[in-house]
């Protein structure tokens, strides 16, 4: 083989790596490197000598798992995790249930103005989360909300949605209002991929629209339901913008209402970036374990059903 042929062969074989190089560099700079730096910070702490004044009075030293031990025994972080758990028990089933219901309704032959309806349901997802939280936050305030004005004129009770237990419903409503449209589009797209012959065969066998929906459509879009449930779990564990935006409107939302708010407070409020890094790593690992466990369980169930 001549030298020119060798160069041409090497160039052809190396082309895929050349195309992957920009993405690899971006992945390393903006994903792998920040994660590695966060882990490095979590394993260190600041040692203060005396009053912490002067050069050399504050130094960064190795802490090992001390920051992680403090995080696991921190009542504020644990309380925030429990609050997010209660929040997720409301958001995930209601949001996915509405998304599935809307997708089934839009897939029906009897629906009218389907394109407009799809856009109307999806539109809240296009609104940034902070803007949506501000919008609903002012609607929750009795002094400025038109809903409270109507309730007052009708002589009906006016519940405070920003205090106590109703706060969970208020925050959940924002997430459900904004996320239902995206999940609906995912499920509806999967329904559109089902061959029409399947429905025709079911109708010939005497199946009603309700039976077709329960016994054919929902099982056929099970992978999409798993995907949307996976995304919803991640979004729930990372809830931050909604409670942070509503915090100036009520005293019921503390700076540590959710685990991510606790991380933000420690990093930028108290300046303890090492403790915040350890908490962030714990949240990331919890998200990874829950997501991996759910996906593994779903895949195992699919294999069992396929083997029957």
C-alpha atoms as one frame of an Amber mdcrd trajectory, in Angstrom:
protein
   0.000   0.000   0.000   1.411   3.383  -0.946   1.858   6.289   1.440  -1.016
   8.177  -0.190  -3.319   5.192   0.259  -2.307   4.872   3.937  -3.042   8.553
   4.558  -6.409   8.236   2.812  -7.260   5.137   4.857  -6.281   6.802   8.131
  -8.256   9.891   7.162 -11.395   7.878   6.485 -11.053   5.906   9.731 -10.373
   9.043  11.759 -13.269  11.047  10.295 -15.854   9.855  12.873 -13.536  10.833
  15.721 -13.050  14.224  14.130 -16.804  14.784  14.035 -17.110  13.658  17.663
 -14.262  15.862  18.868 -16.258  19.157  19.242 -19.053  17.415  21.156 -16.494
  15.620  23.328 -14.743  18.892  24.163 -18.035  20.604  25.030 -19.098  17.615
  27.145 -15.814  17.681  29.047 -15.836  21.458  29.610 -19.461  22.016  30.532
 -20.510  18.657  32.037 -17.703  16.388  33.189 -15.401  19.148  34.480 -18.058
  20.913  36.624 -19.129  17.574  38.113 -15.534  16.677  38.928 -14.959  20.107
  40.469 -18.107  19.759  42.591 -16.916  16.375  43.881 -13.490  17.878  44.633
 -15.077  20.749  46.568 -17.256  18.343  48.534 -14.164  16.535  49.822 -12.569
  19.702  51.197 -13.424  22.370  53.736 -12.115  25.740  54.864  -9.986  25.771
  58.022 -10.025  29.052  59.918  -7.167  29.975  62.246  -7.928  32.504  64.962
 -10.313  35.211  63.812  -9.787  34.332  60.170  -8.045  37.612  59.423  -4.796
  38.071  57.607  -2.972  36.000  55.042  -2.958  32.286  55.710  -5.744  32.502
  58.308  -8.153  30.688  56.007  -6.990  27.656  54.089  -8.627  24.829  52.199
  -7.911  21.399  53.705  -8.951  17.815  53.041 -12.233  16.880  54.758 -12.962
  13.425  53.380 -16.591  12.460  53.962 -17.137  15.000  56.723 -19.305  17.229
  54.541 -21.399  14.237  53.487 -21.845  13.163  57.112 -22.992  16.668  58.021
 -25.412  16.680  55.077 -27.015  13.353  56.020 -27.500  14.533  59.596 -28.778
  17.999  58.591 -32.433  18.260  59.622 -33.079  21.094  57.159 -31.981  18.984
  54.203 -33.992  15.983  55.388 -37.098  18.107  55.986 -36.728  19.576  52.505
 -36.520  16.080  51.025 -39.747  15.107  52.827 -41.508  18.212  51.537 -40.405
  17.418  47.986 -41.647  13.849  48.450 -45.100  15.120  49.388 -44.987  17.596
  46.516 -44.067  14.827  44.075 -46.886  12.557  45.304 -49.287  15.248  44.109
 -47.570  16.466  40.944 -46.480  13.256  39.216 -49.723  11.226  39.233 -52.002
  14.195  38.530 -49.820  15.618  35.746 -49.310  12.284  33.981 -52.963  11.346
  34.457 -54.110  14.583  32.814 -51.518  14.234  30.042 -52.716  10.709  29.259
 -56.376  11.789  29.372 -55.788  14.732  27.024 -53.734  12.582  24.642 -56.500
   9.958  24.470 -59.123  12.618  23.900 -57.129  14.265  21.112 -56.573  10.875
  19.484 -60.323  10.292  19.313 -62.099  10.615  15.964 -64.814  12.758  17.534
 -62.541  15.584  18.673 -63.015  18.988  17.061 -60.389  21.683  16.518 -57.615
  19.243  17.399 -54.692  21.501  16.286 -55.985  24.442  18.340 -56.644  22.204
  21.348 -53.134  20.705  21.194 -51.621  24.179  21.044 -53.768  25.437  23.924
 -52.739  22.518  26.161 -49.064  22.748  25.188 -48.797  26.556  25.408 -48.227
  26.757  29.209 -45.078  24.655  28.779 -43.618  27.389  26.562 -43.901  29.922
  29.398 -40.737  30.095  31.560 -41.135  28.593  34.996 -40.310  31.833  36.818
 -42.902  33.763  34.816 -45.516  31.067  35.463 -44.740  31.099  39.195 -45.086
  34.885  39.309 -48.361  34.728  37.392 -49.896  32.147  39.709 -48.332  33.758
  42.775 -50.262  36.977  42.241 -53.415  34.982  41.518 -52.947  33.358  44.930
 -52.730  36.717  46.752 -56.114  37.715  48.205 -55.518  41.464  47.704 -54.893
  41.310  43.943 -56.436  38.025  42.788 -59.693  38.251  40.782 -60.621  34.791
  42.082 -60.740  36.024  45.673 -62.805  39.019  44.572 -65.375  36.690  42.997
 -65.411  34.443  46.077 -65.921  37.490  48.295 -68.848  38.724  46.224 -70.421
  35.272  46.319 -69.975  35.060  50.076 -67.844  31.929  49.811 -64.799  31.085
  51.971 -61.446  32.433  50.797 -58.683  29.904  51.593 -55.109  31.082  51.933
 -53.283  28.999  49.333 -49.866  30.271  50.394 -49.964  28.995  53.954 -49.804
  25.531  55.504 -51.077  22.478  53.652 -52.661  24.400  50.739 -49.162  25.591
  49.833 -48.418  22.115  48.435 -51.488  22.387  46.225 -50.495  25.874  45.092
 -46.985  24.782  44.115 -48.257  21.564  42.535 -50.764  23.502  40.456 -47.956
  25.566  38.903 -45.977  22.457  37.948 -49.040  20.621  36.638 -50.200  23.616
  34.621 -46.786  23.987  33.009 -45.777  20.345  32.513 -48.962  18.622  31.390
 -48.697  19.917  27.816 -45.207  18.535  27.228 -46.100  15.093  28.544 -49.322
  15.144  26.540 -47.388  15.783  23.313 -45.038  12.860  24.047 -47.922  10.458
  24.676 -49.984  11.799  21.769 -47.054  11.341  19.382 -46.780   7.712  20.480
 -50.509   7.235  19.876 -50.181   8.615  16.372 -47.530   5.991  15.627 -49.935
   3.109  16.365 -51.152   1.574  13.057 -54.789   2.332  12.271 -55.303  -1.343
  11.376 -55.035  -2.228  15.065 -58.010  -0.010  15.906 -59.996  -1.251  12.930
 -59.482  -4.879  13.986 -60.614  -4.040  17.519 -63.746  -2.323  16.215 -64.571
  -5.332  14.054 -64.298  -7.511  17.154 -66.891  -5.297  18.852 -64.605  -3.294
  21.143 -66.008  -0.008  22.432 -63.957   3.226  22.382 -63.375   2.859  26.127
 -62.131  -0.715  25.709 -59.854   0.353  22.862 -58.396   3.084  25.050 -57.862
   0.857  28.091 -56.772  -2.374  26.420 -54.987  -1.170  23.284 -53.946   2.474
  23.388 -52.598   2.661  26.928 -50.549  -0.587  26.678 -49.192   0.548  23.294
 -47.914   3.854  24.724 -46.445   2.285  27.878 -42.850   3.190  26.840 -43.914
   6.845  26.504 -45.531   6.712  29.928 -42.289   5.352  31.364 -40.349   8.158
  29.677 -42.652  10.898  30.946 -42.624   9.391  34.442 -38.817   9.369  34.323
 -38.679  13.045  33.334 -41.275  13.938  35.971 -39.256  12.300  38.762 -36.150
  14.251  37.788 -38.061  17.534  37.574 -39.688  16.904  40.959 -36.406  16.203
  42.725 -34.950  19.374  41.223 -37.837  21.709  42.077 -36.408  25.157  42.727
 -37.872  28.019  40.696 -41.492  27.730  41.897 -40.882  27.879  45.684 -38.064
  30.397  45.251 -40.309  32.707  43.225 -43.189  32.406  45.706 -40.952  32.957
  48.734 -41.249  36.795  48.752 -45.058  36.427  48.724 -45.376  34.256  51.843
 -43.564  33.393  55.042 -44.459  29.705  54.655 -41.669  29.107  52.135 -38.308
  29.035  53.845 -34.897  29.296  52.221 -34.545  25.530  52.672 -38.020  24.462
  51.492 -36.504  22.110  48.894 -33.069  20.437  48.834 -31.902  22.599  45.923
 -32.941  25.736  47.805 -30.815  24.488  50.704 -27.871  24.055  48.337 -28.373
  27.574  46.971 -28.602  29.048  50.481 -25.427  27.322  51.634 -23.475  28.243
  48.496 -24.531  31.871  48.023 -26.123  32.810  51.347 -23.724  31.507  53.971
 -20.803  31.055  51.558 -20.148  27.412  52.478 -19.551  26.118  48.946 -17.978
  22.890  50.202 -21.070  21.855  52.161 -23.274  22.940  49.239 -21.197  20.820
  46.852 -21.647  17.747  49.068 -25.410  18.313  49.189 -25.537  18.757  45.416
 -23.659  15.493  44.899 -26.076  13.690  47.228 -29.075  15.058  45.303 -27.499
  14.026  41.998 -26.789  10.514  43.290 -30.329  10.191  44.679 -31.740  11.244
  41.304 -29.474   8.758  39.527 -30.379   5.873  41.844 -34.127   6.504  41.658
 -34.068   6.958  37.884 -31.895   3.900  37.296 -34.005   1.783  39.632 -37.225
   2.830  37.942 -35.890   2.242  34.434 -34.490  -1.144  35.417 -37.802  -2.168
  36.939 -39.697  -1.003  33.853 -37.333  -2.885  31.518 -37.631  -6.054  33.610
 -41.412  -5.850  33.457 -41.339  -5.333  29.693 -39.123  -8.389  29.258 -41.459
 -10.483  31.396 -44.468  -9.385  29.361 -42.623 -10.064  26.095 -41.713 -13.568
  27.266 -45.358 -14.482  27.907
